[in-house]
């Protein structure tokens, strides 16, 4: 499916929505106003031509100065034009009317438009704007453009892109540098006795994009299990040192001190020293930018622990030398990839494992790699560009020639930035916009996919397209950025799906620079970058770590009336009343713990607000008139003190995503919120009957998370089951239910549209019979007290099942057999948690023919063939994981041998990974409810 142009983009500003709004004014309702209609039609045609020209020019990597100035002026005018139209339409509405977006404002108050005053005003506004546009056009007489060579195409996540950062360096020459660093950390020391008493340290240094973090992480993963405590901490360019030290304490102690541990820097250092005293520790301190930062961090590590180890990474030689002089240290200068390893990395990204580079592209590939000069980030970036370009000699030659010019003029790091620039300009407009928006996040941030997509929606960058929801379109954008190597996969869920991402420092530097250049984002609080061009109007404002003492003047100089997006990072700042942000679309106050109820007093005046995030703030209640925000699409109230929603919230007829804590009580009228697609979490046991009945009327609901803490009465049970069945025959795709009442086992549900079902606790006596009717179910997470062969038959018969997470145990001495006649024809991932019991599954001939990943949790291994038995009957298996396993001495090696023997029939030998291996016997099994909670 071809992606439509974005509503709002870095290339065209808001020209597209402005043209849409002007088109509404040309409707039959306004044919009486001939003079106004004539002006509007002329203006609409002019703007449409400008939009087309701007889209073409956005593909130019280096437009001439005159064109660039014109492009910026037109974009800025588009914002002013939309603000003027919105102000006009708001002013002609009833003061008591609940605004509900522009289209409704145009269609409803038709009588008011007939007033001469309003007619004269809109006519004058349009004439003035036409005049401005004409003046801008006269300053730039040349309209020109050329076709770009790129041929972008949409894609789902390429599994190779997900592996590139986790495994790429292992495949492309990491073994040698990893072995060198391990040797430096572990070899016998012949230095002076004083240095021998200190921890050993290796400081990895080199330019950005060389793979320092990847290399350090590979060493960390291999060695950490040999120490009593360990930690991996990213510092970044502008660190909050109190939080950095708190994170170190949390990781080494394996306890969350992020929100509970108070104290200044000195107190945090003392706590870390006290904890690490007499312990063998291994710590990686990643991405240190200055000597002052290291001077603080080093004081947290006891200097007399000769058996402990530290790794640091930095771009700065001065920092590397200081790190090594602090302890018993070595500097490791990371090297670029040689041609053999560069080719391996390049081909891994572009071709399947069993497919060689076509002969007609081999020479061009070699020339491209020569220009990349062994820089891993450059190779990944350019291969991401080529992965979305047809594999033809002509197009690859164009890419090669472009790289050649940029690298020859700008060697080394500057050359890599030019490569990133080439990759950026190859992006379609909607992806450029989505990528630049990541400049709003702090360096080294873990960016949650769901929240990022919702912010894109609120900003107007993406929208619904046909049968695809706006969120699904956002997922495609996220996946495409992953595929191109412009963002790195962060955490994954139990099913292996990417749930967060990170932005490499070098790429972040680039997109921040582009965002400021295009006046796309204004960032305050980062001392190392240009803050803002004072001649420009602020459109999107991000306050990152701003302190009142040194930023009051900067903030006082800003004009807030045209700000469309406001993000606060690292605490609340004294800013003017929200009423001044009258054109605000996005308000992100997440983690502003000082935010209180009175700060939201004027929020109901933000009639254009689309996105509101109050997660982890001090808010205890919403304004009673919150329903006046008729354009609101996303509302996040998680981890606040809000316990009851105001009655007017049901008037938010455009609200798509509502996220609350599970103990929040809902008002009557949930059925009015027909736009709602996501609702989580809801405790059904505290909701009134009218809510349980109304829930089934929300026909567009796609994702629902419910908790049922206590049994309901009969009438409430019937209402809830009826609502779930109603939703399950409409659009419900994902249901997560924590049912401690036993309702879902006793009742029969009809949920034919469901794709994803997770019933977390407590465990069912057996698989409910209604689960077998879920013909479209692709992912299932289920807890069963005692698994029997019939249960496997029920689950195996699900025709669409791809992922199964099964928690349960078998009866004493009973083995369950999974054979070809059981089913599971398309299952790809199977996760089994055995509740501290021996593995009790056998895989027969023809069982799970498509299975790729097998994982066992909380199991015992009492025989060497506990895992190997039947494994040879899984022909597509690529990996086996054992997490929290108990076994006898030597069982790991015995199992590895059994795995190798059993896998000898496979073309793809499955990998075997053990995590948290412990000696027998296991502890007594916990109560089912406690074990179930541990798995959630």
N, C-alpha and C positions, 0 to 999 in steps of 0.2 A: 504494500500500500504506500503510495507516495505521500510524503509529509507536506501538509499545507504550510503556507507562510505563517510565521508567528504573528500574533496580534501585536505584541510589543517586542522590538528587537533593537540590538545595538546598532544595526545598520540603518533602520528607517525610523527610529524613535517610536512615536505612536501614530504615525501617518495612517496605518491601516484602520485602527479603531476610529480615528477622526473621520476618515472617509465614510466609514459605516454610519457614524452618527449624522453626518451631513446628508447621507442618502435617506435616512429616516425623515429628515426635514423636507425632503423632496417628495414625500408621499402625498397621496390624495388629500390627506387631512389638511394640508397647508396650501392647496392650490389657490385659495383666495388671495394669498400674499404674493402677487405676481412679481413685484420688485425684489422682494427678499428671495423668492425662489430662483430668480434669474442670477442673482449674486451667488447664491449657494451652488447652483449648477456650474457656474463658471469656476468657482473656487474648487469644487470637487474634481472637475476635469484636470485642473492645474496640479492638484495634489496627487492625483492618480499617476500623471506623467512623471512627477518628481519621485514618487515611490518606486516606479519601475527603474528610473535612472539610478537611484540610490542603491537598489539591490544589485545592479550590475557593477556599480563602482565599489561595492563592498567586497567584491572578489579581487580587486586590484591590491597587490601587496604594497605598491609604492605610488599612489596617485600624486599628480603634481599639486603643488601648494595651493593654487587657486581653486582647484576642484575640492580639495580637502576642506578648505575654509567654507566653501559653499555647502558642502555636505553637513558640516557641523551646524551651520546657521539654520538650514532647513530642519534638521532634527530638533534643535532647540525651539524653533517656531512651532513645530508640531505639538510639543508639550504645552506651550503657551496657549495654542489654539484649543486643545482638549480641555485645559483648565477653564478657559473662558466659556466654552460651551456648557461644561458641567455647572459652572457658577450661574449661568443664565437659566438653565433648566431648573436648578434648585430654587432660584429666586421666584419663579413663577408658580411653584407648587404651594399648596396649602401649608401653613405653618404647623398644623397638627397632623399633616399627612405623613405616613411612614414611607420614606423614600425607598424605592425598590429597584435601583439601577436606572441607567439612562433611558433605555427603550421604554420602560414603564412611565418614566417622567415625561417623555415626549407624547405618548399615546393618551395618557389620562387627562392632563389639565388643558384640553383643547379650548375650552371656553376662555381661559386666561390668555391664551396666545392671541385671541382676538382683540385684546386691549391695545390701544394705540401705543401706550408707553412701552409695552413689551415688544411690539412690532418694530418701533423705532430703534429700540436698543439692540435687538438681534441684527437689524439691518446695518447699524453703525459698526457693531462688532465685526461683521463679515467684511464690510468695506475697508475697515482699518487693517484687518489681517490680509486682505487681498493686496492692499497697498504695500504692506511689509514684504509679502512674498514677491511682489513685482520688483521691489527695490533689491531684494536679494538676488533675483534672477538676472537683473541688469548688471550686477557686479560680477556675474559669472556667465558669460555669453555662450560658452561652449558646452554643449551636451554631447557627451561621447561615452563609449563603453566598448568593451571587448569580451569575448567569450573566454571563460577559464577552461583549463583542460580537465578539471576534476569531474569525476562521475561518481558522486556519493550514492550509497545505497543503504537502506536501513537493515538492521541485523539484530538477531538475538545475541546474547552474550556468547562470544567465542571462547570455549574452554581454554584455548591456548593463551588468550589474553589474561585469564584469571591465574594461570600458572606462571606467567612470565616473570612476575616479581618474586614469587615464592620459590620457584625452582629454576629460573632462567640461568642464574649465575652458576648453579650446580651443573647445568648442561653446557655452559660456555666458559669453562675454565676457572671455576671457583675452587676446585680441589687443591690446586697448588698454593694459591694465597691463603686458603683456609688452613692448610697443613703448616704453612710457614708461621702463621700467627699462633696456632696451637703449640707449635714447638717453642716459640718465644715465651709463651705463658707457662709451659710445663717443664722445660729443660732445666737441668741442674745449673745453679748459678755459681760462678767463680769470682764474684765481685767481693768487695769489702764486707766484713761481717755486719757492719751497720746497715748497709743496703739489703743484706740478706734477711734482715728482720722485718723489712717492710713488705707490703703487698706488691706483687708484680703488676705492672701496667703496660699495656700496648696502646699507643695512640695512632689511629689510622687517619692519615691526612691525604688530601687531594681535592681537586675542583668539584663543584657540584655536578651531579649526574654521572659520577664515575662508579657508583655502587658501593660506597663506604658503608651505608646502613645495611645493605643486603649482606655484605661480607661479615660485618659484625654480628648480625643476627644469626647467620649460619654457624659461626663459632659458638655463639651463645646457646643455640639449641642443642649443640653437640655436648657442651661441657656442663651446663647448669645442673644436670642431675647428679653431678659428683660433689655438689656443695650443699651445705645445710640451708642456706637461703640465697636468693638470687633476685635480680631486678633488671629491667630494661627500661630506661627513661629517656624520652626525647626532650631536649631543652629548648631549642629553637632560638630565633634571633632576639626576641623581646620577651624574655621569660619572667613569670611571676615566681620569684625565688621561694616564697613561702609555700606555694602550691607544688613546686618541683620537689622540695624537701619532704613535704607531706606525702607526695606520691612515692618517693623512695621508701619512706617508712611503711606505707601501705603494702608495697610489693615485697619487701624483705620479710615483713611480719605476716604476710598473707592475710591481712585484715584491713577493712576499709576505714581509713582515717581521713578520707577526703572531705567529709562534712562534719566529722565529730571531733577531730583533734585541733584544738586551738593552740595559739602560741606564736611568738615572733620567730625570726630566723634563728636566733641563738638558742631558743628553747627547743626548736625542732632538731637542730644539730645535736644537742645533748641527748635527746630521746633516741636518735638513730645510733649514736655512739654507744649508749647504754645497751641497746638491743643487740648490736653487732659484736659487743665485747665477748671474747672467747668463742666466737663462731667463725666458721669458714664460709666466706661469702664470695659471690661472683656477680659483679655489677657492670652493665654497659651504660655509659652516659653518652647519648647520641646527639650530634649536631650542636656542638658548643661554638659560640661565635666570638667570645671575647675572654680575655684573661681574668677580668673581674668576676665573671660568672663561675669559672673553674675555681677561683680562689675561695669562693664560698662553699661550693659543693665538696671540694676535697677535704674540708674540715669535718665532714660527717663520717669519714671513713677512718677507723682506728689504724694508726700508723705502725702498729707492732704485730700485725697479723700476717706473718710470712707465708701462710698457706692460702691466703685469699688472692683473688685476681680481679683486675679492673680493665675494661676496654673503653676508650673514648674515641669519638670521631669528630673531625673538624675540618673546615676548609682553610683554617688559618695556621700557618707554620708556627707563629709565635705561641699560639695556644697549645699546639702539639708539644713543643719544647718545654713549656711550663708544666704540662701534665707529666711528662717523663721525669722532670727534675723534682717533682713533688714526692715520687715514690721510686721504686726500683723499676725503671721503665725503658721502653724501646719505642722508637718512631717507625711506623710502617707506611711507606709511600705507596699508595695504591697505583697500580699500573693499568694502562689502557689495554683493551683486548687485542690480541694479535689477529691476523687475517683469518686463520682457521676458526678461532672462536667467534669472531665477528660474523663469519658466514653462518655458523651454527645458530647464533642468536637471530640473525636476519631470516634464515629459512624456517626456524621454529615458528616465527610469527606469521609467515606468509604461506607456508605449504603444509600439507598433512604429513604425518610422520612417514607414510609409505610413498610419498610423492617427491620426486626430485625437482629442482628448478629446471624449467624448460630450457632446452639448449639455446633458443633464440634470446633468452634473457640472462644467460650466464655472464657474458661479457659486460653487459650494462650493470648487473648486480655487483660485479667486481669493482667497477668504476665508482658506483655509489658508495660502496664500503670504504674505498680508498679516501673518498672525500669526508666520510664520517670519522676517520682517523681513530677508530677503536673506542669511541665514546659510547658507552652502553645506552645512555638516554637518547643520544642522537640517533642511534640505530633503531631503538624502539619507536621513537617518534616518526622517523621516515618510513619504517615498515608499517606503522599504523596508517600512514597516508596511503601507501601503496596497496594495503589490504582492502581499501575502499576505492581503488582505481582498477579499471580493467587491465588484465595482464596482457597488454599489447606492447610491442616494441616502441611504437611511436609515443604513447603516453609515458612509458617509463623513461624514454630518452628526454622528454620534456622535464620530468621530475629531476633526472640526473643533471641536466644543464642548469636548472635553477639552483640546485645545491652547489654545483661547482662555482657559480658566480659568487654566492654568498660566502662560502667557506674560504675562497681564495682572497677575498677582500677582508674577511674577519676571522682570523685563525682562533683556535682553541675555544674558550668559553663563549666569546662573542659569536663565533661561528655556530656554536650549538644553539644560541638564542635565535640566530637567523633561521636555523632549521626548524625550530619551534614556530617561528613566524610563518614559514612556508606551510607547516602543518595547520596552523591556525587559519590561514587564508584559504585553505582547501575545504574548510568546514562550511556546510550550508549555513545560512543566516541564523536559523533557530538554534543550531549547536554553538555558534559563536557566542550568542547571547547567554545560553546556559553555562558555557565554560567561563565566561568573564564574571558571571555572578559568584563564582567560587572565590573571588577576591574578597568577598565579605567575611570569609572565615579566617581565623587565626592560623598562623603557620603551625604545622604538625597537628592540626585538628583532626579528630576522627569525625567524619561527616556522615551522619545517618541518612541513608538513602531516602527513607520515607519522608523525613522532614524536609530534605532538600527538594524533592519533587513537589511537595505541598507549597513550598515557598516559590518555586517556579510558577506554579498555578496562580498563586496570589499576585505575583508580579505581572501576570498576563503573558508570559513567554510561551506557554503551551495551553491548549484548549482541546475540548472534545472534538473528535474527528469520526464522523459516522458512527459505527457501532463501538468504537474504542473510546473509553472514558479518558478524561484529561490525565488521570493518574497513569493509565496504561501507556498513553503517549509519552508521559514523563519517564516511565521505565525504559522505553525504547531509546530515548535521548541519553539516559544514564548508561545503558548498555553500549551505546555507540561510542561514548566518550571512553568507556573501558576498552572497547575493542581497538580504539585508535591509540591507546597507551597514554592518553592525556590525563587520566586519573588512575590511581592505583587501587586495586581491591583491598579493602580493609578486612573487617570481620565477616564471617559467613555464619549462617544458621546451621542447625543440625542437618539440614538437607543439602548443604553445600552451596546455597544461594547467597550471593553477595548482599550484605545488609548495610555496609558502610564503605566509605572510600577515603583516601588521602590524596593530597596533591603534592607532588614532588616540589621541593623548594625552588628549583630552577624554573619549573613551569609556573609556580605561584608568582615568582618575581616577574615573569613575562606577562601574566594576565593582569597583575596589579598595574603594571606600566601601561598596558593597553586600556584598562578601565579608566585610569586617570586621563590618558590622552583623549579618549572619546567622551569625557565627562559622564561616564556611565555610573561610576561610584565615587563618592568622596569619603576618604578614610581619615579619621582623626585619632591621634594617640599612638602612632607608630613613628618614632623619631627619625628612622633611617630613610624615610621616603618623603617625596614631595606631598604636602598635605592637600592643597587645593589651589587651583588657579582662581584668585579672588575675583576675576572678571566674569566667571561662570556662575550660573544659578545652580544650586545644589538640587539634584534630583533623587539620588539614593545616598543616604547618610549612614555610615557605619562608625560607631564610637568604640574604639578598641583600647581598653585600658587607659582611658583618659582620666586624669586627676584634676580636680577643681582648681588647684593652685596654679597649674601651668597651662590650663586650657580655657580659662574663663574668657579671655580676650578673643580667642579663636571662635568660641561658640557664640559670644555676644555679637560677632561680626556677621554671622550667618543669617540668611533670610530663610525662614522655615515654611513660608506659605506655599512654596512650589515643591517641597519635599514629598516624594511619592512613596518612599520606603525608609524606615528607620529601624536600625538594629543596634541594640546596646549589648556590649560584651564586657564581662568582668565588672559587674556592679552598676548601680544606678547613679546617674549624674543629675545635678540640678539643671533641668532644662525648662524652657517655658511651658505654659499650659498646653495640653494636647490640642486645645481649640485652635492654636496657631497653625497646626499641621492640617489645614482644612482639605488638602488634596491627597492626604495619605491613603495609600492602598495597602501597605504592608507594615505591621508593627510587631517587631520581634523583641520581647523583653525577657526571654528565657534566661533563667539563672540570675535575674536581678532580685536577690533575696531581700533587698531593702524596699522593694516596691510594696506599697500599702494601698488599701482601698481608696483613700482620698485621691491618689494619683490618677484614678480612672474616672473621676467625676465628669469630665467633659468628653469622654470617649464616644458618647452617643452622638456627638456632633460631627464625627468623622464619617460622613455619609458615603464616601467612596471606599471605605475599608473592606478589603477582601480577606486579609489574613491577620489573625491575632494569636500570638503565642505568649502565654503567661506561665508556662511550665516552670516549676521550681521557683516561684515567687512567693511573697508573703500575703498574697491576696486571699481574703476569706469570703468575699461575696462579690457578685457582679452587680453593676447598676441595674435597677429595676427596669429601666427603659432600654436594655440591651437589644431588644427586638427592633429598635429603630435603625439598626445597622443592616439595612435590607440588602446590601451587596455582599455581606460576609459569606465566605465560602469555607474557611478553615478556622476552627477554634480549638486551641489546645489548653486544657486546664489541668493537666496531670501534675501530681505532686504539689498541689496547692492546698489551702485549708478550706476550700469551697466544699460545702456539704449539701447544698440545695441550690438548684437552678431557678432563676426568677421565672414567673409565669410567661413573661413576654418572649422568652427564648424561642417559643414555638412559632413566632412570627418571622424567624430567620428562614424565609422560604427558599433562599439560595444556598443555605449551608450544606456542604457536601461531606466534610470531615469533622466529626465531633469526638474529642478525646478527653475523657474525664477519669477521675479516680473511681474505683468500684463502689465506694460507699456514698456516692452522690445520689440524691433523690431527685427524680424528674417530675415536672408539673404535668398537668393534663394537657392533651393536645399534640402528642408526639406524632400522630398520624398526619398532621398538617405539614410536616417537614419532608415533603415529597422529594426534594433534591438530595436527601441524605444518602450517602453511599458507604460511609465508614462510621461505626459506632462502637466505642470501646473505652473503658470497661463498664459493665452494668451489673450490679448485684440485684438479681431479680427478686430476692427474698425481702428486700426493703422497699420495693416499688408497690404503689397502690394498684388495685385491680384495673383502673382505667388505663394505666400505662401498659400493662401486660396485654390488654385487648388492643390498644392503639398501635402497639409495636408491629403487628402484622399488617398494618395499613401502609407502612413505609415501603412502597413497592420497588424503589430503586436501590434499596439497601443491598450491598454486595459483601461487606465484611462486618461480622458481628462477634464480639467477645462478651460472654455472659458468665456470671458466677451465681451459683445457687448454694448459699452457705447452710441454710436450714430448710426443712420440708415446708412446703406451702399447703394451704388448704385445698380442698378438692376443686373449688371454683377457680382459684388462682392457677392450679395445675392445668386445668382444661384451657384456660385463657392463654397460658404460655405455650402449651403444645400446639394449640390452634394457630397462634401467631407464627411460630416457627415453621409450621407446615405451609402457611400462606406465603411466607418469605421464600421457602424452599421451592415453590412452584413459580416464582417470579424471577428475581435476579440474584439471589443469594449465592455467592461463590465460596466464601470462607466462613466457617463457624468454629469458634473455640469456646468450650464449655467446661467449666469446673463445677461438677455436679456432686455435691456431698449428700444430696437427698435421695439418690437412687431413682430420680424421675425418669432419666433417659433409658434406664434398663427396663422399667415397668411399662413405659408408654411406647407406642409404635409411631415413629416419625416418617413423614414422606418428604424427602428433600432431593428431588431429582436433579436440580440444577447445581448441586454442591460439587465443588472441585477439591476442597481442602477441609478436612475435619480433624479437630484435635480435642479429645475428651481426656482431660488431664488427671482428674482424681475425683472420687476414689476409684479403686479398681472395680470392674464389673466381675460378677461371678463367672460370666462367659461372654463371648462376643454377642451383642444384641442382634436379634434376627433382622431388624430393620436395616442394619449396616449392609447386609448383603444385597439390598435393593438399590444401592447408590451406584448406578451404572456409569456416571460421569466422574466419580471420585478418582482423583489422581494422587493425593497425598493424605495419609491417615496416620494419626498418632493415637494409640489406644492402650489402656491399662486393663489387664485381665488377671484376676487373682490366680487361677489355675488354668493353664492352657491345655487344651485337649486337641486331638486330631481333627475333630469336627470343626473347631474354631479355625484351624488352618485351612480347611476346605472352604469354609464360608469366605474367608479373606481372599483365598486364592482365586475364587470365582469372580472377583471384582474385575470387570473387563478392561478398565482404564487405569488401574492402579500402577503408579510409577515409583512411589516412595512409601515405605512402611516402617514406622517406628513402633515397636511392640514391646511392652513391658509386662512381664509375667514369669511364672515358673510352672514347671510340670509337676505332676504327682510323683511321689517317690518311685525311683527306679524306672520311670517311664521315659522313653525316647520318642520324640516326634519326628516323623519322616516326611520330608518334603520331596515329592517325586513329580514326574511329568504330569501325572493325572490330577495332581492337587491344584494346578493352575499357575498363577503368577507369571503369565506369559510375557508381560511387558515390564515387570518390576526391574528398576535400575539400582535402587538403594534400599538396603535392608539393615535396620538398626535394631538390635535385640538387647534388652537389659534384663538380666536374669535374677535380680534380687539376691545376690550373694550365693547363688547355687551353681553347681557344675553346668557346663554347656550340655544341653540336652536336645540338640537338633542334628538330624542327619540329612544330607543332601543326596538324593538319588539321581539316577540317570534321567536327563531331560528336565531337571528341576531348575526353575528360575533361569531360563536360557539367555535373558538379556541383562542379568545382574552384573553391575560394575563395581559397586562398593558394598562391603560387608563390615559391620561394626558390632562388637560385643562390649557391653558395659556391665560392671558389677557381677563378674562371673568367677568361678573357680576352675582352675586347670589341674586336674589330678592325673591325667595321662598325656603322654607326648602327642597322641593323635587326637586330643580333644578338639583341636581346631582343624587338623588336616583331614579328618575323616569325611570323605565325600566332597572335598573341596575341588577335586579334579573334575567333578560333574558340572562345574560352573564355568563354561567356556569363555565368557566375556569378562570375568572378574579381573579388576586392575588393582584393587587395594583391599587389605584387611587391617582393621584397627582393633586393638584391645585396650580398653580404658578402664582403669581401676580393676586390676586382676590379681587374684591370689593363686599362688602355686608353690610347689616344692622347689628345693634347690635344683638348679640345672634344667628346670622345665622350659625356660625361655629358649635355650639353645636346642633342646629336644624338639620344641614346637617349630622352631625355624627350620630344622632339618626335615621335619615332617612336611612343612609347607613346601620346601624346595622339591621334595620327592613327589608330593601330590600335584605340584604345578608343572611338572616336567612335560605334561601333555599340552600345555598352553603355549601359544605363540607369544602371548603377552604375560610374562611372569608377574603375578600379583605381588605388590610390596606388602611388607608386614611391619606394623608399628605397635610397640607397647608403650603405654603411658601409665605411670603410677602402679608399677608391679610390686606386690607385697607378699611376704611369706605366709604360708598356711599356719594355723587355720584362720578363716575370716571371722570377723566379729559376729555376734548374733544379729540376724536380720532385724532391721527396725520395723516398727509398725507400718502397715501398708500406707497409711495416710502420710507419714513422715517420708517414706521412701518415694512416694509419688510426688510430693512437694520438691524433693531434691532433684527430680527429673524435669521439672517445669522450667 
